[in-house]
Amino acid sequence: MKSRFFTLFICVVSLFCMFDVAAQGKDPRTREYISPTRIVWSQHDELISHSEYLLNKGIGQADLTNAHICVMRSSGEKHPAILLDFGRELHGALQIVTGMPGDHTPVKVRIRFGESASEAMCEIDDKNGATNDHAVRDFEITLPWLGVREVGNSGFRFARIDLLDDNRELHLKEIRAISYMRDIPYLGSFNSSDERLNQIWQTGAYTVHLNMQEYLWDGIKRDRLVWMGDLHPEVMTVSHVFGYNEVVPNSLDLVKETTKLPNWMNGISSYSLWWIIIQRDWYYHHGDLAYLKQQKEYLVELLKLLFTKVDSDGVEKLDSRFLDWPSNAHPEAIHAGLQSLMLIAMRSGSELCDILGEAELADECAQMYQKMKAAAPKVCDTYLNSGKEITAPGNKQGAALLCLADLMNAEVANDSIIEVEGAHGFSTFYGYYMLQAMAKAGNYTGAMDIIRSYWGAMLDLGATSFWEDFDIDWIENAARIDELVPEGKKDIHRDCGAYCYKGYRHSFCHGWASGPTAWLSQHVLGVEILEPGCKRVRITPHLGDLEWVEGTFPTPHGVIEIKHSRNADGTISSKVKAPKGVKVVR
């Protein structure tokens, strides 16, 4: 009882603190200083002495002793360099503390950040995809004599430092990463008999945590923007891990306020649909009616606009057509997906209008839902007869959305399309909805297998956060991202990717890839919200091949504690502790 009260107390205090910080215009993030864990590579070792000192825990302060100093000396022809690994993906900057060589003149160095070791070693050459877009990751600076300099603001794990001046001596006392993060508790948790699933859940949570900056970004290297469609998997992860956080409504409002109707959010029609769906899901998790009422005017006008984008047969006619990048070249999949998202948005809009007292509009949304659902045979025939292979990009995306919109039978979608060849054809963004469709078909074990093989493959390659995109076929002969690529091996960062994420431009920390975190809490722990604000929830575990699972789920009333164990006869025993104000049904 005391522990539950303490958890609730911490939640309330955290919320008040966040609101107070936001009201005063203060930065809600904190700084953490992280020393390198290893030296991956160095150039002209004979010109570098005591590089091991850079691995010592620093204090961020220069001193007059000039002890424990790494010294880099250049000549007219040779310029030493060093590549440091900070152990995990970070958002932030670099702090460099210098000593006191005989020459007091500032020393010029080049800094290169990388989400992979190879990215930190690359040149911006218009061939390998490397850029300084959104966040400058490759630049030159001068370092002071006996001082401290902090530089950069990007997403990275690795940093390379080159001494550029000829015939100079650079004294380095410390090089530390500065991590900028919101200091917020992980109220949700997941722990099971499968350590691989545990690590995937945690990595998804950490990926989104990294992107909870001033707003909820899609990536910390790029794009460092609020993309409304990308936001839905992130919002689901936030709700299942952190509970309420101001970064979500702030981000929803930012895009709403910068998008005047009849324009589409982020210039993409489906992203305006996602705004409606997110508003519904956020309200169900947190029950903030006052916030929902602030959305009423925009919601009403957006729904009326969407009515005009459906023809007399109930078929969507949206412009600015996009689902996710892998499906982008497949119009049949995009059409199936947009028809499905329109239905889900109409269903969500009807619910929200009922709550907001807009009964007439709620009824119009319900009627539009039925009209568009009646067009299912026409839409599905166009999609299924498009001639694409089962695992072609876009096929599983379209099938998943058709299933979730009740336009395609869940078992048919699972058995004939989504589960075929396992993780082949999956994508990081829409993979979440493929997993949801598999759960709807009752294929929980198959979904967990795909989580292990698809998201787990990124971990096997050295990832500490999940990527903007990933194709399971990329892993053939691929080197790990935390090592320099051996000759004859594929550089998965440089050699893979498409569309806007070719080569090193590819983001290795993208919040939309966190879907398994929310999915495992929803379906394995088995938490289903039945009433807004989590006033009533259903707990239905689906252990698949697991022996046991335990975890927590945050609600506005406190944390639900859950544990499921498989008995010798195959039945499941469950223990659930819910806070006051939450009714649990099974």
ZANU-599153 format. One record per residue (C-alpha): z, y, x. Coordinates in pm, 1 decimal. Each point is the difference from the previous one (the first is absolute). Example, Ala and Ser with C-alpha at 12.3 -4.5 7.8 and 13.67 -1.06 7.14 Angstrom:
2
pz:780.0	py:-450.0	px:1230.0
pz:-66.0	py:344.0	px:137.0
END
This chain:
586
pz:0.0	py:0.0	px:0.0
pz:90.6	py:239.7	px:280.6
pz:-322.4	py:-72.4	px:187.9
pz:-206.5	py:64.6	px:-312.9
pz:182.4	py:325.2	px:-67.2
pz:-49.0	py:106.7	px:361.0
pz:-374.7	py:-75.1	px:-19.4
pz:-31.8	py:205.5	px:-319.6
pz:200.5	py:282.5	px:158.8
pz:-232.4	py:4.5	px:303.6
pz:-305.7	py:9.6	px:-229.4
pz:136.1	py:298.6	px:-194.8
pz:102.2	py:189.1	px:313.6
pz:-342.4	py:-66.6	px:156.8
pz:-177.8	py:136.0	px:-307.2
pz:209.3	py:318.0	px:-5.6
pz:-57.8	py:48.4	px:372.2
pz:-376.6	py:-41.4	px:-39.0
pz:-16.6	py:248.0	px:-288.2
pz:210.3	py:251.7	px:193.7
pz:-214.2	py:-36.3	px:312.7
pz:-321.0	py:43.0	px:-198.4
pz:134.8	py:304.7	px:-183.1
pz:89.7	py:171.1	px:327.8
pz:-333.9	py:-76.8	px:165.3
pz:161.1	py:-211.4	px:269.7
pz:-168.9	py:-296.6	px:162.2
pz:139.0	py:-318.6	px:-160.5
pz:-96.9	py:-203.6	px:305.8
pz:213.0	py:-82.1	px:301.7
pz:-89.4	py:-45.5	px:367.3
pz:60.0	py:-320.7	px:189.5
pz:-66.1	py:-26.4	px:372.8
pz:-154.7	py:-325.6	px:118.0
pz:-39.1	py:-103.5	px:362.4
pz:-295.4	py:-213.2	px:113.1
pz:50.0	py:-375.5	px:-12.4
pz:-250.7	py:-84.1	px:274.3
pz:-273.7	py:126.6	px:226.0
pz:-325.2	py:-158.3	px:-114.8
pz:-226.0	py:128.0	px:279.2
pz:-12.2	py:245.7	px:287.0
pz:-272.6	py:143.4	px:219.9
pz:31.7	py:52.4	px:376.6
pz:337.5	py:-168.3	px:26.7
pz:26.4	py:107.7	px:364.0
pz:26.4	py:358.6	px:-125.9
pz:280.2	py:-77.4	px:-249.5
pz:357.7	py:-72.0	px:98.3
pz:290.6	py:-120.6	px:-214.9
pz:-191.8	py:-17.6	px:-327.1
pz:273.2	py:-238.4	px:-119.4
pz:231.3	py:300.5	px:-41.4
pz:-209.8	py:106.6	px:-300.5
pz:133.4	py:-302.4	px:-190.1
pz:359.6	py:124.7	px:27.2
pz:162.2	py:147.7	px:-307.8
pz:-44.8	py:376.2	px:22.2
pz:211.2	py:294.2	px:-111.3
pz:-269.3	py:268.5	px:-21.9
pz:156.5	py:222.2	px:263.8
pz:-125.3	py:99.9	px:345.2
pz:258.4	py:19.9	px:279.3
pz:35.7	py:113.6	px:360.3
pz:63.9	py:-339.4	px:160.2
pz:-366.7	py:-108.8	px:-13.3
pz:120.8	py:-359.6	px:3.4
pz:-169.4	py:-291.6	px:-179.7
pz:-332.8	py:182.1	px:4.3
pz:-344.7	py:-152.7	px:-41.8
pz:-232.0	py:179.5	px:239.7
pz:-378.3	py:15.5	px:-48.4
pz:-205.2	py:141.2	px:292.1
pz:-368.9	py:83.5	px:-17.6
pz:-260.5	py:55.9	px:269.1
pz:-336.7	py:167.5	px:-20.0
pz:-160.9	py:-327.5	px:-102.2
pz:273.6	py:-203.1	px:-164.7
pz:200.7	py:91.8	px:-309.1
pz:275.5	py:-237.6	px:-112.6
pz:54.8	py:-92.2	px:-363.6
pz:239.2	py:-213.5	px:-199.7
pz:-7.1	py:-163.4	px:-346.8
pz:330.6	py:-33.7	px:-187.6
pz:88.5	py:-217.0	px:-298.6
pz:271.5	py:126.5	px:-237.0
pz:31.4	py:-336.4	px:-171.9
pz:-108.0	py:84.3	px:-353.5
pz:-222.3	py:230.9	px:-201.3
pz:153.0	py:348.3	px:-22.0
pz:-68.3	py:333.1	px:-161.5
pz:83.8	py:293.7	px:219.1
pz:-37.5	py:150.9	px:342.9
pz:78.1	py:-41.4	px:369.5
pz:283.4	py:152.2	px:202.1
pz:-51.3	py:31.3	px:376.0
pz:286.4	py:95.9	px:232.6
pz:-100.1	py:104.5	px:351.4
pz:174.7	py:20.6	px:336.0
pz:-36.1	py:246.0	px:285.6
pz:-273.9	py:-57.8	px:255.7
pz:-42.2	py:258.3	px:274.8
pz:-285.9	py:175.6	px:-180.3
pz:123.6	py:192.7	px:-304.7
pz:-347.4	py:48.4	px:-149.6
pz:-49.0	py:-171.8	px:-338.9
pz:-183.3	py:-332.3	px:24.7
pz:-298.1	py:-89.1	px:-218.6
pz:-0.6	py:-340.8	px:-168.3
pz:-203.8	py:-174.6	px:-267.3
pz:175.5	py:-174.6	px:-289.4
pz:-164.2	py:-270.8	px:-213.2
pz:171.6	py:-160.4	px:-297.7
pz:-108.4	py:-336.9	px:-136.1
pz:86.9	py:-224.8	px:-291.5
pz:-133.0	py:-277.1	px:222.3
pz:18.0	py:-27.6	px:376.7
pz:-377.2	py:26.8	px:22.4
pz:-11.6	py:317.5	px:-212.5
pz:236.9	py:171.2	px:243.1
pz:-241.4	py:-88.6	px:281.8
pz:-321.2	py:118.5	px:-166.7
pz:-218.9	py:308.0	px:20.8
pz:-119.8	py:206.5	px:-295.7
pz:-369.7	py:-72.7	px:46.9
pz:-154.8	py:-9.2	px:-350.6
pz:-62.9	py:-373.0	px:49.3
pz:333.9	py:-178.9	px:-30.6
pz:132.0	py:190.6	px:-302.5
pz:278.0	py:180.6	px:187.3
pz:66.6	py:350.7	px:-133.1
pz:254.7	py:276.0	px:-19.3
pz:-44.2	py:17.5	px:-378.4
pz:308.3	py:90.2	px:-206.7
pz:233.8	py:-41.2	px:299.8
pz:-84.9	py:86.9	px:359.5
pz:61.9	py:-314.9	px:204.3
pz:-187.1	py:84.2	px:322.8
pz:78.6	py:329.7	px:173.7
pz:93.0	py:174.4	px:324.2
pz:322.3	py:192.1	px:58.3
pz:201.4	py:148.9	px:285.2
pz:348.5	py:-123.2	px:80.6
pz:271.2	py:233.7	px:133.2
pz:202.6	py:-33.7	px:316.3
pz:348.7	py:-133.6	px:-86.3
pz:-38.2	py:25.2	px:-375.9
pz:-77.6	py:-169.4	px:-328.4
pz:-317.0	py:9.8	px:-205.7
pz:-66.1	py:-155.0	px:-340.8
pz:-361.4	py:-52.2	px:-104.1
pz:-214.8	py:-168.5	px:-261.2
pz:44.4	py:-110.4	px:-358.7
pz:-183.7	py:-317.2	px:-92.8
pz:33.7	py:-368.5	px:-73.2
pz:28.2	py:-210.0	px:313.6
pz:169.8	py:-280.7	px:187.6
pz:-149.7	py:54.7	px:345.2
pz:-32.6	py:307.5	px:218.8
pz:-202.6	py:43.0	px:318.1
pz:82.5	py:278.3	px:247.5
pz:-249.4	py:102.2	px:271.0
pz:77.6	py:243.5	px:282.4
pz:-306.2	py:227.5	px:9.8
pz:64.7	py:251.2	px:278.6
pz:-116.6	py:-78.0	px:352.4
pz:254.3	py:-39.5	px:277.7
pz:303.0	py:47.0	px:-224.6
pz:331.6	py:-172.0	px:-52.4
pz:144.6	py:-59.2	px:-346.6
pz:366.7	py:-93.6	px:-42.1
pz:70.9	py:-180.1	px:-327.4
pz:362.7	py:-49.5	px:-96.9
pz:-64.6	py:-122.3	px:-355.5
pz:-278.8	py:-60.3	px:-245.9
pz:120.1	py:-68.5	px:-353.6
pz:-169.3	py:-25.5	px:-336.0
pz:139.0	py:222.4	px:-274.9
pz:-11.0	py:-179.6	px:-332.9
pz:-1.0	py:221.1	px:-312.0
pz:125.2	py:-199.5	px:-299.9
pz:195.6	py:46.5	px:-319.2
pz:347.2	py:-140.9	px:57.7
pz:20.3	py:-199.7	px:-322.0
pz:159.4	py:-337.6	px:-72.9
pz:-203.7	py:-310.8	px:-76.2
pz:164.7	py:-67.1	px:-335.5
pz:-241.6	py:-280.4	px:-80.5
pz:-7.5	py:-311.2	px:213.9
pz:-165.4	py:-339.9	px:25.0
pz:116.1	py:-302.2	px:196.0
pz:-123.2	py:-355.5	px:-46.0
pz:-31.8	py:-339.3	px:164.8
pz:-336.6	py:115.3	px:144.4
pz:48.1	py:245.2	px:287.3
pz:-369.3	py:89.6	px:-1.6
pz:22.6	py:130.9	px:-356.6
pz:318.9	py:186.3	px:90.2
pz:-175.1	py:174.1	px:287.8
pz:-299.8	py:88.2	px:-216.9
pz:227.5	py:151.1	px:-268.2
pz:179.9	py:207.2	px:264.0
pz:-323.0	py:109.9	px:169.5
pz:-143.9	py:120.9	px:-330.9
pz:318.8	py:194.1	px:-68.9
pz:-8.4	py:154.1	px:348.9
pz:-367.3	py:90.5	px:-35.7
pz:73.5	py:206.3	px:-310.7
pz:316.4	py:146.3	px:152.9
pz:-210.9	py:132.6	px:288.2
pz:-228.7	py:171.3	px:-251.6
pz:285.4	py:167.3	px:-190.6
pz:-37.2	py:327.4	px:188.8
pz:-18.9	py:344.8	px:-162.3
pz:-200.0	py:-181.0	px:-267.2
pz:-93.0	py:-363.8	px:-50.5
pz:-297.8	py:-39.6	px:231.6
pz:-247.7	py:-283.2	px:17.1
pz:10.8	py:-12.0	px:381.3
pz:199.8	py:162.7	px:279.7
pz:-291.7	py:27.0	px:244.0
pz:-261.2	py:59.0	px:-266.7
pz:-48.0	py:113.3	px:-265.0
pz:349.8	py:153.8	px:-24.8
pz:-99.0	py:99.8	px:-355.1
pz:112.1	py:-78.2	px:-353.6
pz:-269.4	py:-224.9	px:-149.0
pz:91.3	py:-80.1	px:-359.4
pz:-154.3	py:-348.2	px:-18.7
pz:157.0	py:-99.7	px:331.1
pz:331.9	py:112.8	px:-142.3
pz:45.3	py:-274.8	px:-259.9
pz:90.8	py:-288.4	px:235.3
pz:215.2	py:242.3	px:200.3
pz:184.7	py:118.0	px:-311.3
pz:66.1	py:-360.7	px:-96.3
pz:140.9	py:-67.0	px:346.6
pz:213.8	py:316.0	px:-9.1
pz:143.8	py:-103.3	px:-336.3
pz:79.0	py:-354.9	px:115.2
pz:144.1	py:98.1	px:338.6
pz:139.2	py:352.9	px:-10.7
pz:40.4	py:65.8	px:-369.6
pz:-49.0	py:359.2	px:-105.1
pz:-127.3	py:235.2	px:269.1
pz:-122.5	py:356.4	px:-41.8
pz:-307.3	py:-67.4	px:213.1
pz:-169.5	py:-175.8	px:-294.0
pz:21.8	py:270.7	px:-270.3
pz:-71.4	py:264.9	px:263.2
pz:-320.1	py:-182.8	px:93.7
pz:-105.8	py:-62.7	px:-359.9
pz:51.6	py:367.1	px:-77.5
pz:-183.1	py:117.6	px:311.5
pz:-322.2	py:-174.8	px:-100.4
pz:37.8	py:98.7	px:-364.5
pz:52.1	py:365.5	px:84.5
pz:-296.6	py:8.7	px:237.1
pz:-233.5	py:-176.8	px:-246.7
pz:-104.1	py:213.9	px:-291.5
pz:-159.8	py:-191.3	px:-283.9
pz:-274.5	py:-107.5	px:-49.8
pz:2.0	py:-78.5	px:374.8
pz:109.2	py:-343.4	px:119.5
pz:301.0	py:-45.6	px:225.2
pz:-115.0	py:-22.0	px:363.2
pz:-352.6	py:28.0	px:-143.0
pz:8.5	py:-363.4	px:-121.6
pz:8.5	py:-96.1	px:-367.8
pz:207.0	py:-316.8	px:50.3
pz:266.0	py:203.3	px:179.6
pz:65.2	py:202.1	px:-316.0
pz:38.9	py:-333.2	px:-180.7
pz:252.9	py:-108.5	px:262.9
pz:201.4	py:318.9	px:-64.6
pz:51.7	py:-107.9	px:-362.0
pz:90.6	py:-355.0	px:102.7
pz:243.9	py:124.0	px:265.3
pz:169.7	py:234.0	px:-249.0
pz:58.2	py:-295.6	px:-231.2
pz:134.5	py:-228.5	px:272.7
pz:218.9	py:272.3	px:155.3
pz:152.4	py:76.8	px:-340.2
pz:75.2	py:-366.3	px:-65.2
pz:175.7	py:-33.5	px:334.4
pz:199.5	py:322.7	px:-10.7
pz:11.9	py:121.2	px:-361.1
pz:-28.7	py:369.8	px:88.6
pz:-104.4	py:140.1	px:-337.5
pz:37.6	py:361.0	px:112.2
pz:-256.0	py:-57.1	px:274.7
pz:-234.7	py:-185.1	px:-234.7
pz:8.2	py:290.6	px:-245.1
pz:-124.2	py:228.3	px:276.6
pz:-315.6	py:-212.3	px:15.4
pz:-74.9	py:19.0	px:-372.4
pz:-252.4	py:282.7	px:-4.0
pz:-206.8	py:-138.4	px:286.1
pz:22.8	py:-358.0	px:-129.0
pz:-123.9	py:98.8	px:-346.3
pz:-302.4	py:188.9	px:135.1
pz:-85.1	py:-272.9	px:250.2
pz:2.3	py:-269.3	px:-268.1
pz:-227.8	py:211.9	px:-220.4
pz:-236.5	py:43.6	px:294.7
pz:-7.8	py:-375.8	px:57.3
pz:-100.1	py:-59.5	px:-364.5
pz:-324.8	py:183.1	px:76.7
pz:-79.6	py:-244.4	px:282.1
pz:-48.0	py:-301.7	px:-229.9
pz:-326.3	py:-72.4	px:-182.5
pz:-37.7	py:-114.4	px:-360.0
pz:15.1	py:-365.2	px:107.1
pz:336.3	py:44.3	px:173.3
pz:-141.4	py:-6.2	px:354.0
pz:136.5	py:241.7	px:261.6
pz:-234.1	py:267.4	px:135.3
pz:217.0	py:151.7	px:270.9
pz:-144.2	py:191.5	px:292.3
pz:134.1	py:17.4	px:361.4
pz:25.3	py:-378.6	px:0.9
pz:238.2	py:-168.4	px:247.3
pz:250.0	py:-288.9	px:6.2
pz:65.5	py:-82.2	px:365.2
pz:-214.3	py:3.0	px:312.3
pz:-94.9	py:-371.3	px:17.7
pz:-135.6	py:14.2	px:-357.6
pz:-179.8	py:330.0	px:52.6
pz:-350.0	py:-146.9	px:40.6
pz:23.3	py:-222.9	px:-309.4
pz:-65.9	py:196.9	px:-320.9
pz:65.4	py:-297.8	px:-229.7
pz:351.7	py:-40.6	px:138.8
pz:61.8	py:374.5	px:-24.9
pz:-116.5	py:0.9	px:-364.1
pz:225.1	py:-295.0	px:-83.9
pz:289.7	py:168.7	px:177.8
pz:-46.7	py:338.1	px:-165.5
pz:-28.9	py:-156.5	px:-344.9
pz:323.7	py:-184.6	px:71.1
pz:182.7	py:302.8	px:137.5
pz:-107.2	py:201.8	px:-305.9
pz:159.2	py:-262.8	px:-224.0
pz:320.8	py:-8.3	px:205.2
pz:10.9	py:382.3	px:-3.1
pz:-53.4	py:7.0	px:-379.8
pz:277.9	py:-254.1	px:-44.4
pz:229.6	py:204.4	px:225.4
pz:-105.9	py:325.9	px:-166.2
pz:79.6	py:-136.6	px:-344.5
pz:350.1	py:-98.5	px:113.1
pz:65.5	py:337.8	px:161.8
pz:-130.0	py:195.6	px:-300.9
pz:229.5	py:-198.2	px:-229.4
pz:295.2	py:91.1	px:222.7
pz:-106.7	py:364.8	px:7.9
pz:-38.8	py:27.8	px:-377.6
pz:-380.3	py:15.0	px:5.4
pz:-46.0	py:-266.9	px:-266.5
pz:-356.0	py:94.7	px:-95.9
pz:-122.6	py:-6.5	px:359.3
pz:190.1	py:-325.7	px:62.9
pz:-194.0	py:-152.8	px:-289.1
pz:-330.9	py:132.9	px:136.4
pz:77.4	py:-160.2	px:338.2
pz:78.1	py:-329.4	px:-172.2
pz:-327.3	py:16.0	px:-192.2
pz:-195.3	py:79.5	px:316.6
pz:169.1	py:-295.1	px:168.7
pz:-120.6	py:-232.8	px:-274.1
pz:-350.5	py:148.6	px:4.9
pz:-29.4	py:-46.0	px:377.3
pz:150.5	py:-347.8	px:-16.2
pz:-268.1	py:-100.2	px:-250.9
pz:-257.5	py:80.5	px:268.1
pz:146.7	py:-270.7	px:226.0
pz:-283.4	py:-252.2	px:-43.8
pz:-262.3	py:254.5	px:102.4
pz:200.5	py:119.8	px:298.9
pz:98.4	py:-349.7	px:114.7
pz:-354.9	py:-133.8	px:-32.9
pz:-134.7	py:280.3	px:216.9
pz:272.2	py:-65.3	px:254.2
pz:-7.6	py:-380.4	px:11.3
pz:-379.2	py:-18.0	px:10.7
pz:-38.6	py:250.3	px:281.5
pz:-95.5	py:-278.8	px:240.4
pz:273.8	py:70.1	px:252.3
pz:175.6	py:-276.4	px:188.2
pz:356.2	py:-63.5	px:-110.5
pz:149.0	py:150.4	px:317.3
pz:-244.5	py:290.1	px:28.1
pz:175.7	py:337.9	px:27.6
pz:89.4	py:134.3	px:-341.3
pz:-10.4	py:-328.9	px:-187.6
pz:371.8	py:-71.1	px:11.6
pz:80.3	py:365.8	px:-65.4
pz:-204.1	py:-1.0	px:-319.2
pz:137.7	py:-333.1	px:-120.7
pz:359.9	py:109.6	px:59.5
pz:-36.3	py:318.1	px:-202.3
pz:-187.2	py:-174.4	px:-280.9
pz:288.5	py:-248.3	px:-17.1
pz:271.4	py:268.2	px:-0.3
pz:-182.7	py:189.3	px:-276.5
pz:-21.7	py:-319.7	px:-210.6
pz:-379.8	py:0.2	px:20.5
pz:-13.4	py:-331.9	px:187.6
pz:214.5	py:-307.2	px:-40.5
pz:258.7	py:-7.6	px:278.2
pz:-48.0	py:-369.5	px:81.8
pz:-377.4	py:42.8	px:16.4
pz:32.1	py:305.5	px:225.1
pz:242.9	py:-182.7	px:227.8
pz:-169.9	py:-339.6	px:16.1
pz:-364.3	py:108.1	px:20.4
pz:22.8	py:317.8	px:205.1
pz:328.6	py:131.4	px:143.6
pz:144.1	py:-319.9	px:150.3
pz:-334.6	py:-129.6	px:128.8
pz:7.9	py:-20.5	px:381.5
pz:349.9	py:147.0	px:8.4
pz:29.9	py:336.6	px:172.1
pz:-374.4	py:40.9	px:57.1
pz:-117.0	py:298.0	px:-203.9
pz:347.6	py:154.6	px:-24.4
pz:60.2	py:365.8	px:82.0
pz:317.5	py:185.9	px:87.9
pz:-4.8	py:245.6	px:-294.9
pz:-127.2	py:-220.7	px:-281.6
pz:164.2	py:-308.4	px:144.9
pz:307.3	py:106.2	px:-198.6
pz:-193.1	py:-27.2	px:-327.1
pz:-152.0	py:-332.9	px:104.7
pz:354.5	py:-128.2	px:53.2
pz:100.7	py:140.1	px:-340.4
pz:-290.4	py:-182.6	px:-163.1
pz:99.7	py:-324.2	px:173.2
pz:353.8	py:43.3	px:-132.4
pz:-137.3	py:56.8	px:-349.5
pz:-177.9	py:-334.6	px:36.2
pz:327.3	py:-163.0	px:109.2
pz:-126.8	py:-64.4	px:353.8
pz:306.4	py:125.5	px:185.9
pz:-20.2	py:-256.6	px:279.4
pz:-365.2	py:85.7	px:65.6
pz:81.8	py:370.6	px:6.8
pz:278.8	py:-54.7	px:253.0
pz:-235.6	py:-205.1	px:216.0
pz:-246.6	py:289.9	px:4.3
pz:278.2	py:246.6	px:84.5
pz:93.0	py:-222.4	px:293.9
pz:-355.5	py:-40.6	px:125.7
pz:-142.4	py:348.9	px:-68.3
pz:284.9	py:243.2	px:59.6
pz:158.8	py:-245.9	px:240.9
pz:-315.9	py:2.0	px:213.0
pz:55.5	py:369.2	px:74.4
pz:348.8	py:-83.7	px:125.8
pz:-144.4	py:-279.1	px:214.8
pz:-226.1	py:260.9	px:160.9
pz:299.9	py:215.3	px:94.7
pz:16.9	py:233.9	px:-299.8
pz:330.8	py:163.1	px:-90.3
pz:-150.0	py:178.5	px:-303.0
pz:-284.4	py:-97.0	px:-232.8
pz:-352.6	py:131.5	px:42.1
pz:-248.0	py:206.1	px:-199.0
pz:-227.7	py:-300.4	px:-27.7
pz:-13.1	py:-353.4	px:131.5
pz:-250.8	py:-280.9	px:-32.3
pz:129.7	py:-347.9	px:75.4
pz:-331.6	py:-71.2	px:177.4
pz:89.5	py:260.7	px:265.2
pz:261.1	py:-226.2	px:159.0
pz:-252.4	py:-229.7	px:167.3
pz:34.9	py:50.9	px:378.9
pz:200.0	py:318.9	px:-54.6
pz:257.0	py:126.3	px:252.5
pz:341.7	py:127.2	px:-102.1
pz:26.9	py:375.1	px:-55.8
pz:306.3	py:28.8	px:226.7
pz:-187.3	py:-112.7	px:312.8
pz:-304.7	py:123.5	px:187.3
pz:-298.0	py:-201.9	px:-116.8
pz:-91.8	py:-280.3	px:243.4
pz:-363.0	py:-41.6	px:94.6
pz:-179.8	py:-217.6	px:-250.9
pz:242.5	py:82.0	px:-282.8
pz:-67.1	py:218.3	px:-305.0
pz:170.3	py:339.8	px:-19.1
pz:89.3	py:-13.7	px:-369.2
pz:70.7	py:374.7	px:-4.8
pz:-319.4	py:115.0	px:171.6
pz:-242.9	py:-265.1	px:-121.7
pz:91.5	py:-26.2	px:-369.8
pz:6.0	py:227.4	px:-302.2
pz:-255.8	py:174.9	px:-219.4
pz:-59.2	py:306.7	px:-217.1
pz:247.4	py:271.9	px:101.5
pz:213.4	py:-232.0	px:213.5
pz:-238.7	py:-119.8	px:269.6
pz:152.8	py:-92.4	px:333.8
pz:302.0	py:191.5	px:126.2
pz:-7.7	py:234.7	px:-298.7
pz:140.8	py:-294.8	px:-195.9
pz:356.3	py:68.9	px:-112.9
pz:250.6	py:-268.1	px:99.2
pz:269.6	py:136.1	px:-231.5
pz:-124.5	py:37.8	px:-357.3
pz:243.5	py:-3.8	px:-290.1
pz:-248.1	py:-149.7	px:-244.2
pz:24.5	py:-327.0	px:195.5
pz:367.5	py:-52.6	px:-93.4
pz:-69.1	py:-190.8	px:-322.4
pz:174.6	py:-328.6	px:97.7
pz:333.1	py:183.5	px:22.7
pz:-4.3	py:102.9	px:-364.6
pz:-163.2	py:-329.0	px:-103.0
pz:265.6	py:-220.9	px:160.9
pz:277.4	py:199.2	px:-169.2
pz:-180.1	py:-9.4	px:-334.3
pz:-99.6	py:-365.4	px:-6.4
pz:211.5	py:-200.0	px:245.5
pz:327.1	py:180.5	px:-62.1
pz:-147.1	py:26.8	px:-347.7
pz:89.2	py:353.4	px:-112.9
pz:-188.3	py:128.2	px:-305.2
pz:89.7	py:335.2	px:-158.0
pz:3.5	py:-19.7	px:-379.6
pz:131.3	py:346.7	px:-89.0
pz:-42.1	py:336.6	px:175.1
pz:266.2	py:81.1	px:254.4
pz:68.7	py:-372.8	px:55.4
pz:231.1	py:-4.0	px:-300.0
pz:-118.7	py:-352.2	px:-69.1
pz:-155.1	py:-232.7	px:256.5
pz:-110.1	py:-359.2	px:1.1
pz:74.9	py:-221.5	px:302.1
pz:-245.5	py:-290.6	px:27.5
pz:-22.3	py:-154.7	px:347.6
pz:-313.4	py:-165.8	px:134.7
pz:97.5	py:-167.6	px:324.2
pz:-325.5	py:-185.3	px:59.9
pz:71.7	py:-207.0	px:310.7
pz:317.0	py:190.5	px:95.7
pz:342.6	py:-162.3	px:4.6
pz:187.1	py:319.3	px:-72.7
pz:-37.9	py:375.9	px:-25.1
pz:247.4	py:284.4	px:-27.6
pz:-29.6	py:374.5	px:-14.5
pz:73.3	py:323.8	px:-176.1
pz:-189.9	py:226.2	px:-237.8
pz:80.8	py:373.3	px:-40.2
pz:37.9	py:152.9	px:-346.6
pz:115.7	py:346.2	px:-113.5
pz:333.4	py:-166.7	px:-85.2
pz:55.1	py:-174.5	px:332.3
pz:-123.3	py:-309.9	px:178.9
pz:-61.9	py:-338.9	px:-161.6
pz:105.1	py:-287.5	px:227.3
pz:-203.7	py:-318.7	px:-39.2
pz:9.3	py:-349.9	px:148.6
pz:-209.6	py:-302.9	px:-96.8
pz:39.0	py:-350.1	px:147.9
pz:-197.5	py:-319.7	px:-54.6
pz:212.8	py:-296.9	px:-104.0
pz:-58.0	py:-360.0	px:107.7
pz:-171.8	py:-74.8	px:-333.1
pz:-240.1	py:292.0	px:42.8
pz:168.8	py:232.1	px:-249.3
pz:100.1	py:352.4	px:99.9
pz:354.5	py:137.5	px:-6.1
pz:31.9	py:376.7	px:-18.5
pz:278.8	py:250.3	px:57.6
pz:-54.9	py:357.2	px:-116.6
pz:236.7	py:296.4	px:18.9
pz:-119.5	py:307.5	px:-185.3
pz:163.0	py:343.9	px:-11.8
pz:131.5	py:148.4	px:-320.1
pz:-285.4	py:142.3	px:-202.5
pz:-243.4	py:-280.8	px:83.9
pz:-37.2	py:-290.0	px:-241.1
pz:-145.6	py:-313.4	px:160.5
pz:-191.2	py:-253.5	px:-209.3
pz:-158.8	py:-327.8	px:115.2
END
